[in-house]
């Protein structure tokens, strides 16, 4: 491909001379002040211009030479049809194996924690100095130690904390052993029911600007989901006149804290009562809604608007709550598991026993938890009676500081049946943003999921009480999971994606959860509750979504419109969707193959010696985000680039590297076939007649992620300074997509150049700052401006380049029999004269 930029200089070149001739000729044909140009003349100019620009593109790109080289090897290559059904099953099996290793690690942690507690004798006077992550000095990541974080609102020398810290020291050996068995593990941790958080590897915990650590592991989704089963919850809040002032403030905070303990597998509604009952959201009257992030945030906004008035009549509110829960259960809706009512009030004066006799006794299927608000204890006995006679729990919340700890008590009650039955259910969370260690992009902000498991007391004296000790877990970077569905097997427009059993996206090329505000990357609102139907919107009947949510295996074909070049251009494609469930998880995997070139893959073969020679050419690179060789397993390999790892593997210096043999075979083949391009481009530069003014870069790419490029102009003369640099994700091979010039060329006939000017994204408030989810952003990348040559920040560069460069692109194909596959793309870049 050629890239042109438009500038000024003493030599404008043949193309600009042609444009000048067209313009000056038109000025000579004026009659009575009106321009008269015949259609034939315009057509002649157009034909002449098209021939001139096509000749320039062909010359500086070398497309004909590359096509000839691939034509010469057609006799020794074979083209295979891509079997989407087999491919998705294979990917799913590999993902199941990878996630299975994480689950085994978590099970080992749970067993070790339970055994450590079994043999630990509680000591009221125990003195033990543990590694407090808040009190150490900038400890680097240490894979030989774990340390402990305690939230600010929990006393770090409390007897329960000290005993728990001492007991959980036994996990250190298991952490280390797990990491040795599976070096791709990131964080491993134990969240205690008493509030402390043991984290491996040990690292310093940084408080906020006020010196406060608000992180409480018991509020995290992985802890809550593992500690309890799915649940239906009706929150009932007293808004009678006596709840004014601080009491109402505490009540609102209590509701919000309860909402924070709910997740996608839970269902909820909120009722406010005084002398009558009203739903805080009238649209949800008489039913329960999924407690996803959108609904929880919506409820919080409505709760903030609550006002007090009238007399509190709890009886009618309880009747309404039982009716909702009974109807949901009868219809087979909701969580189909635990049911609970959360009563938040400053007192209950009525005779309410008959309500429980009618709706809840003797089975007591619905647990009732009560929260007495304020310092007044006059009606404490009544509120306590409600909880104790309905298998719930009573708490007194007198200040805002009491809310957090008191709300968490209900989780322990709901976990008791699991503890008594010893149900060690493993849970997986929805996607969330976090940092990851131990990979080549250390401390990067990535989409993650967590796998967690509850830890119970096995002591005989506590078995009947059902004591939850805490939750163990580990994180999985979704980016690493998607590496198991490599891009080169899916074709130019193909991709893989993951969703949960609730239909929410875990991973998808069109999921962009981050935006940049100043120098800081921030998650977009509700980034982790994007439904598959919002992305694959051509699935209007939601057949694809429904099948995947049910965990079915199947296929579906759709006519789709997809955008490229930052949303400014549209391509019409025929996509085949293949999907299946990942066993032992709540996740389903889908892959997309595009009709046409996406249906086939060609395979060539050369000797390692021949391929390695051409792979070391200075103009050659390979996709840095792809996995040619696995560099994250052995710590000694983590500093290697993919190209370095490939070379060390092929030369025998690192024979134990785990490499993708098929991808390496294709890369070596492409390196050999494309090798003449280096000499061709160099000869053009050394041509005595000189270069055309404005031609900046020639470059090409192949399906194996291999790229070659020639800079015809130095960095000081180039308009497109950031083009094909590490920050230019759109035009590079990434984990998510092929370069935009590659995708655009593939939809045009081979040998026919397509010309376009790259544009900025301007579709919504995040455009221009939006971050591709797959791109990894280290702290250094976020903080620094592009330093190369004292250049301007990346955003300013892109804005200046937009509309000032022209890219010419064409595809090169291989045909065997009646099957045709894309071998690569040829391109040229030129600057645009102003």
N, C-alpha and C positions, 0 to 999 in steps of 0.2 A: 504494500500500500504506500501511497505517497501522501505526504502532508505538506500543504502549501501555506505560506503566510503572505500577507500583502503589505509591502513597505515601499520605500522610495530609494532611489539610487541612480547613478549615471547610466546603468544598463537595466532597462526594464524587461528585456527578453522578448521573444517572439510573440508570446501570448498577449502581452500588453500592447505590442505594436498592432496586433490584429484588432484589439478593442479600440485603439485610437483611430485606426482606419475606418472602422464602422461608424464611430461617432463623428469624425470629420466629414465623411461622405454624407451623412444624414444632414449635416448643416448646410451642405451645398444645394440641397433639393428643396428650396423654399419658394413658394409662389403666393404672392399677396400676403406674406406674413404667416402662411400656413404650410406646414411640412407635408409634402406629397411623396410617399414611398410606396412603391408597388409591392404587393404580396410576394411576387417572384423574387424581388430584391432581398426582402427580409429572409425568405427561405434560403436564398443563396448564401447570405451572411451566416445564417444558423448552421448550414451544412459545413461551411468553411470553418466556423468556430469549433464545431463539434469534432471535426477531423483534427484540428490543431490541438485541442485539449486532450483528445484521446491519444494522439501521438506522444504528447508530453507525458501522460500518465503511463503509457506502455513503456516508454524509454526509461524513465527514472525508477519505476517500480520493478522492472525485470519480470513482469508477470508471464510473458510468453516463454521466457527461459525456464521459469519454474514449472509451468504447465508441461513443457516438453520433457523436463526431467522426470516428472511423475508419469508422463505418458510412456517413457522409456522403460519404466519398471512395472508396468501393468501386468506383464507376463509372469512376474514372480510374486505378485501380491494376491491375496484372496479377500473377498468381501463377504462378510457374514451378516445375516439379518439379526437384529437385536430382539431377543425374546423378553418382552416386558414382564410377563408373568413369572418367568424363572428368575429374572433379575431382581424383582421386588422381594421374592421369597428368599433369595440368597442374601440380599442386604439385611432383611429382617432377622434372619438366623444369626448373622454376624453381630447385629445390634443386640439380640437376645443374649448371645454369649458374652459380649462386653458388659452389658448391664447385670448379667448374672454374676460376674466377678465382683461387681460393686455390692450386690446383695449378700454374697458370701462374706465379704469383709465386714459388713454391718452385723451379720449374724454372729461372727466371731467376737465382735465388740460386745454385743448384748450378752452372750454367754459369759464372757470374762467379767463384765460388770455385775452380773447376778451372782457369780461365784465369789467375787471380791466382797460383796455385801454379806453373803452367807457366812463367811468366815471372819467378818469384822465385828468386833464387840464395841458397841457405842460407849464412848468415854466422855463423861461430862466435863472432865478437867484436861482433856487432851490438848497438848500444845504441839503444833506442827506448822512449820514455815513452808508454805507452798509457793510456787512460782506465780506471783500475781502479775498478770500482763499489764496492769496499770502502773506498777511500781518498778519495772525494770527499765533500763536505759537502752533504747533503740536496739533491741535484740534483733539481729538479722534472722532470716528464716532458718530455723534449725530443725533438721529432720531427726535429731536425736532426743528432742524434748517436746513435751506439750506444756501448756501453761493454762492458767485459770483466769477468767474474766468474771467479775462480779458487778452487777449494775449498782449505780450510785445509791438507789433506795434500799439496798440490802447491805446489812452490816457484814463486812468481810471477815470479821473474827467471831461471828456467831458460831455457837457450838455445833449446830447442824452443818454449817459451811465447812468448818475445820474437819469434822469427822468425814464428811462427804469427799473433801479434797484428799484426805489421807487414804480413804478406801479406794478412790478412783485412780490412785497412782499406779495400780495394777494394770491400767489400760495402756500405759506407755509402751510396754513390750509388744502388745497387740497392735498398736498403731504402727510401730516400726516394722513388725513382721508383715502386716498387711501391705505396707508400702513396698517392701521387698518383693512380695508376691505379685503386686500389681502397681508398677511405677507410674501408671497413668492416674492413680488416685490423686485428688486434690486435697481439700480439707477433710479431716475426720474429726468427729466431735462427740461429746457426751453432754447433754443438757440435763442438769439435775432438777428435780421437782422442788428443791430448796432455793433454786435461783442461780447457782453458779454454772459456768459454761467452761468445760475443759476442751481446749482446741489443740489439734495437732496439724501442722508443725507449730512450735511455739513462736509467737510473734508479738511485738508490742501493740497494745490496744490504745488508739488515740482518742481522747475525749473530745467533745465539741468545744466551741470557743468559750463556753462558760465553765469548762472543766467537768462537765457532766457526761456520764455514760448512760444513755437511756436504753441501750440494747438489753433486752431481757429474753433469753432463749425460750422462755415459756410462752412468749407471745408470737413466736415464729410459726409459720404455717406448718413446717415439718414436724414441730413438737406437738402442736394441737391435733393434727391429723393422726399422728401415731398414737397419741395418748387417749384418743376417744374414737368411737365409731361415728359414722355419719348421723346427723341428727336433724329433727324438725324442732324449731324453736319459735315460740310466740313470746315476745317481750311486752309486758304489760306495765305501763307507767302511770302513776298517780299524778294528775295535774289539777287536783283540787286546790282551793285557796290556801290551805295550810302548807303547800309545797313551795311557797314563794321564796325569793331570794337565794341564799346559798344552797338551800335544799334542792331547788330546781337545777342549779348549776351542777351539784353533785350527781343528781339523777341523770342529767344529760351525759355527763362524763362516764357514768356507769353503763349507760346504753351503748355509747360509742366503744367502750372497752369490750363489752360483750360482742358487739359486731366485729371487732378486730380478731376475736377468737374463732370466727366462722370462716369457712372456706367453700370452694366450689361444690363440694359434695353435701353441703348443708342447705337447709331451706328455712326461711325466716319470714316473719311479719311483725309489725309493731302496732300495738293498740294503746291509745291514751284514754284515760277515763276520769270523769269527775262525777256529776250526777247523770251522765249519759256516756255512751261509748262512741269513740270515733277512731277511724284508722288514720294514721299519719299520712298514708298515701291512699286516697279513696279508690284509685284504680286497682289496688290489690285487695279490695274488700272480700272477705270470706275465703281467702286462699293463702298459699305460701309461695314465695318466689325463691329462686336459687340465690344463695348468698355469695354471688360472684362480686368482683370488685366494683363493677358499675352499680349494682343494687345497693351494696353496703354504703358507698359514697352518697348515693341518692338519699338513703335513709338518714344519714348524718346531717345532710342539709335540711331535711324536714324536721328532724329532732331539734335542731338549733332554733327553729321558729316556734317551738311550743311555748304556750303561756298558761298561767294558772287561773282557775275560775271555778266557783261552785263548791259543792260538797262531794267528797269521795265515796263512791259506792262500788266497792270491789266485787260484789257478788255478780253484777251484770257483766263486768269485764271478764271474770273467770268463766262464766257460762259461754260467752262468745269465743273465748280461747279454746275451750274444750270442743266446741262445735267445729271450729276450724280443723283441729288436729284429728278429730274422729272422722270427719268427712274426707280429709286427705288420705287417711289410712284405709278407709272403705273403698276409695277409688283406686288404690294402689299407686298413689302419687307420693311426692316428697322423697325422703331418704329411705323409707321402708325399714327404718332401724329405730334409734332412740327418739323419744319425744319429750319435750320439756317446756315448761312455762316459767319465765323469769319475771317475778313480781317485784316491782320497785316502788316503794311507798314509805310514808312516814307513820303509818299506822292503819289498823283494820278494826273498825268498831262494830261491824255487822255480825249477824249470825249467819255464817257462810258454810256451816258443816253440810247442809243438805245439798249444796252444789257438788261437793266431792262424793257424797253418797250416790248422787244421780249419775255422775259422769266418770268417776275414776275408781271408786271402790267396788269390789274388794281387790281387783287385779292390780290397781295402782300402776297402770301401764304408762301414765304420764307422770314424770317427775316434776315437782314444783320447787323452785329455788326462790328464796325470798331475800330481799335486800332492804333492811330498815335504814332509812335515810335520816340524818340529823342526830343531834345529841339527846333528844327526848326519848325516854325509854318507857313511857306510859303504856304503849300498846305492843311492847316487845314480845310478851307472852303469846299474843294472838298471831303475830307474824311468824314466830318460831313454831307454833302449833301447826300452821299451814304446811311448812316445809317438812317437819318431822313426821307428819301423818301422810305424806305423799312422796316418800322416798327421796326427798330433796336435801337441801342444806340451807341453813339460816346464817346470814352474816349481818353485822351491824357496821354501816358505813357512816362515820360521823364527820370525816373530813375528806377533801380531795385526795390527800396522800394515802388514804385507806383503800381507794378504789381498786388499784391494780391487784394487790395481793388478795383482796376479798373476792374479786370476780374470778380469779384463777381457781378458787376452791371448787367450783362446779365441775371443772375438768377432772379433778381427782375422783369425784363421786361418779361421774359418767364412765370413768375408766375401771371402776371396781369390778363389774362383771367380766371384763377382759382379763383383769389381773387374776381373779378367782379361777377363771377357766383356763388361764395361761394361754390366751390367744395372742401369739406373737405375729400379728399381721404386719406385713411390710407395706409401706405406703410410698407413693411417688408424688411429688408436688407439681404444681403448674410451673411455667417458666418464670424466672425472675432474673434481675441483673445483679452481678456480683463480680468480685475479682477472683482470678485463678492463678495458682502458682504451678511450678514444675513443668512448664512447657516453654517453647521457644519465645513465646510472648509473655514473659513473666509479669505478674501483677497487672493483667489486662482486664478491662471491663467486658464481660461476656454474658450471654444468656446461659442460665444454669437451670438444672432441676436437682432436687435432693431426694435421696432414698433414706428412709428412717424406720426405726423399729423400737417399740416400747421395752423398757427394762423393769422387771417386777422383783419384789422381794420374795425369796424362796424360803425364808425362815419359817419354821413350823408355827411359831407363836403369832405370826402375822398373816398366814395364808388366808384365814377366814375374813380378815379385814380388807384384803385387797389393796396392798400398798404399792403405788407406782413410784419407782425410784427416779425415773427420768426417761430420756429418749436418746438413742445413739443414731448417728447418721453420717453420710458423706455426700459430697456434691459431685455432679457430673456436668461438665461443660458440653452443651448441646452441639457446639461447633465440632468437638472431637467425635461425637456420635455421628454427625453427618459426614465426616470424612469416610465413613464406611460405605457411603453411596457416592463413589468418585465421579467427578464431573465428566471425565473423558468417556465414560461408559454410557452417559445419558445424551450426548450429542449437543449440538449448538444451542438449541432452545430448551433442551430438557432440564429437569431439576428434580430434586427430592424434597419432601416436606414431612413433618411430624405433627400429629394432633393428639389431644387427650381424649378420654372417653366422654368428655363434656363438649367436644367440638372446638375447643380452643387451640390456637396454634402454638406449638412449641418451637417450630422452626419452619421458615418459609422464605424464599428469596425476596418476597415483597413485604415481609415483616421488617420494618425499620423502627426499632424501639427507642432510638436515641436522637436527641437534637443537641446542637451546640449553642450554649448561651455564654458569650464571651469566650473564655478559654476553658469552660467547664462543659463536659458532656453530661446530659441529664436524661433520665427516662421520660418518654412522653406519657401523658396521662393515660391510664388504663392500657398500657402497652401489652400487658400479659393477659388481657381478656379479649383479644381479637379473635373473632369466630372465623372458621374456615369459609363460611358463606360470604364473609365480607371481602375476602381475597379472591377466591374462585367464584366470582359473582355470576359467571355465565351458567353456573349450575343452578338455574332458577328454581327447579323443582327440588333442590337439595338432595338429589339421589346419592351423589357422592358423599356428602356430609353424613347422611343418615346411615349409609352402609358402613362408613368408617367408625362412626360412633358406636355402632353395634358390634364392631370388631370383625366384620365380614371380610372375606377375600373376594376380589372381583375386579372388573374393568369397566371403563366408561369412556366414550368418545365425545368430545365437545369442540364446536367451532368457537375459537377465542380471539379476542383482540388483546394484544400485549404491547406495552409501550417500551420504547428504548430511547436512548439519548436524553436521559433525565426527563422522561415523560412528554417530550415534544413531538415524538413520532410514533406512529402506530403500525403494527404488522398484524395481518390476519393469518392465523394458523389453525391447523387441524390437529388437536392434541388427543393422545390416547393416555388415559389415566389408569394406573395399576396400583392396587392397594391391598394391604394385609395387616393383620394384627401382629404386634411384637409380644410373643407369649410371656407370661409371668409379669406383665406390666399393663398399665391402663392406656398404653400408647398404640397408635396405629401409624404405619408408614405408607406413604404414597410416593410414586415416581411418575413423571410425565415425560413421554416421548412424542416428538413432533413428526407428523407424516412428512415424507420426503427424505431429506438427508438424515433425519433423526432415526430412520428405520434401519440404517446400515452402518457398519463399522468395517474399515479395511485394515488388514494386518500384513505388515511387511517384516522382513527379517534380514539382518546383516550380522557380521561377526562383531564381537565385542571390541576387538582391536581396531577395526575400521571405524566403528561408531564412536568409540572413545576419542579417537584422534580428532574427529570433527566436532565432538561435543565440547572440546576445550577451546574452540575458536573464540576470540575476544568479542565478537559481535553477537554471541549466543547467550540466551538466558532461558530458564525454565520457570514455571509458575511457582512462586515462593509459598503460596498458600495450599498447594496440592501436596499429597503425601506420596512421593516417589519412594522414599525410604522412611521408616519410622524412627524419628530422632528423639522421641520423648521417653522411651523405655529405659535406656541406659543414660545416667547423668553425664557421662563423658561425651555423649553425642548431642547434647542439647544446644550447644553453641554452634553446631554445624548448620550451614544453609543447606537447602535441599540439593543444590548442585554439588556442593562439597561432599555431601553424604553419598550421592550417586557415584561420583568419581572414586571415592574411597572404597565403596563396595565393589565397583567394577575392576579396580586395580588390585583387589585382594587385600587391601590394607585394613578393611573392616568387614571381613566375611560374615560376621554374625549379625550384621544389620538386617532387619526385616524389611525387604523391599518388594514393591509391586512389579513382579517379573514382566507381566503383560505390558504395563505402562512403560517400563524401561526399554523393552523390546521395540515398542513403537517410537519412543523418543530417539533411540539410536538410529532407527531407520530414517526418521525425519531429518536427523542431523546430517546423515550421509547424503540424502537426496537434495537437501537445500544448501549444502556446502558451497556449490558454485556461486551462490548469490553474493557471498563476501567478495570474491574476485570481481564479479560483474559490477557491483556498486563502487568498489575501489577504483576500477578502471575508468568509470564515469568521472570520478573526482579528479583523476590524474590526466584526463583528456585535455590536450593542449588548447582546444577550442573553447574551453571554459564551461562552467555550469550556467544553467538558466537562473536568472535572478529570482529569488523568492522560494525556490525548492529547498525545504528544510530537512526533511527526514524521509527515508524509505524504510519500510519495515514489513514484516510478515509474521504470521503465526500459524501453528498447526494444531490439530485436535489433541495432540499429546501435551499441549501447554508450552511447547517450544516457541521461542520468539528470536528472530534476528532483526537487527535494525542498524541503519547507517545514518549518521548525522552528517548531512551535506553542509550544514552551517554551524559555526561555533555558537556556544551558549550566549555570547554577547550580541550576536546578530539574530538569534531566534526570537520570534514573537511568542511561539508556544513553548515557553521555557519549562513549564511543568508537565508538558505532554510526555507520556511514557515514563514518568518518574514514579517513585513508590507511593506518592500521594494521589496519583491519577488512577483511582480504583476503577472508574468506568472503562478505561481503555486497557486494562490488564486482565489476565486470567486470574479469577478469584475463586474461592470455595463455592460461591453462589452462581457465578455467571461467566460466560465467555466475554471477551471485549466487545464493546458496542459496535466497532467497525467490523468485527468478525460476524456478529449476528446480522448486521444489515447486509453485508455482502452475500451471505448465504441464501438470501431470498431473491437474488438476482441471477440471471443466466451467467454461467462461467465465462470469463473473458470479457464481460461487459462491465465497465466501470460505473459505479454509483458515486455521485458527488454530494457532499453535504457539509454544512458548517455546524460544528458542535455548539450546543446552546446551554445556558444555565437553566436550572430548574426553578420555576416560579409558581408552582401549583398551589401551595398553601403556605401558612406562616412558618413551617419548619423547613421549607425548601431553601437551599443554599446553606443550610446548617445541618441538614438531615444526614444521619449516619447509617450506612448499610450495616445491618446487624452482624453480618459475617465478618466485617472488617474488624481487626483487633486494634484497640487504641491503648497504647501504653501511656503512662503518666508523662513521659518525655514528649510523645507525639501531641498530646493534648496541650501541653504548656508552651512548647516552643513554636516560633514562627519558622517558616522555611529559611534556613540560614545560607543555603547554597549561593555563593556569589553575592552575598549581601542583598538577597532578593526580598521582595515584599511578602506579606503573609499569603498563605495559599488562597484564601477567599478573594483577595485583591487580584491575584494573578489570574484566577479563573475568570473573574469578571472582565479583566482587560483582554484576555484571550478570546472570550466568547464573541463570535461574529467576525473574528479577524483571521481565522485559519480555515482552510478548505481541505477536506480529506477525500481522497479518491480511493475507492475500494472495489476489489473484484475477487471472486472465488476461483480456486484451482481444484479440479476434481480428478478422481480416479474412477475408471469404468472397467468393470470385468463382466463380460456377458451383457446382461440387461440391467445390471445393478450399478448404480453410481453413488459414490460417497465423496464428501468434501475432504480433500487432503489438507487444505490450508487457505489462507487469505493473503492477498498481496495488496499493499497500500502505499500511498504517497501523500505527504503533507506539504502544503504550500501556503505561504502567507498571502493575504489579500491586500492588494494595493488600495490606498485611499486617495 
